[in-house]
Amino acid sequence: MEQITEEIKQEIFRLIVIPGKEVEDIVKEINSNFNTNLDYDQIMQILSDEYLKNNLDYGRRLCCRF
């Protein structure tokens, strides 16, 4: 797994809470904006780790996307 910076993670979290934004769209946007090669599973792992780590209201908003 390639190195995921905090900047990329924050952008993923910002994008996931946008209504109507699908994870596949987030993968495309992150890859084009940050010149990375992330896939769907890597994005879902980041979201999953964040949910398990915090389990707060923000995590519940993430949970509804799964």
Phi, psi and omega in degrees: 000130182287164183293125178255117181279164177297327178298318178294316178300315180298322178293321177299314180295323178294318183286327186292334182273358176283120180301136178086354180276119180272156181299323178299323177293323179295318179302312181298316183293317179296315181297321181284322183284327186248004179053051179246180179228050180282154175239177183305315183296323179292319178296315180296325177294319177299314180295319179296315178299318180295319178298313181293327182288319187255317180045046178251189178305320178299319179296323178294324176296322177293320184300323183294344180277345185280000000 
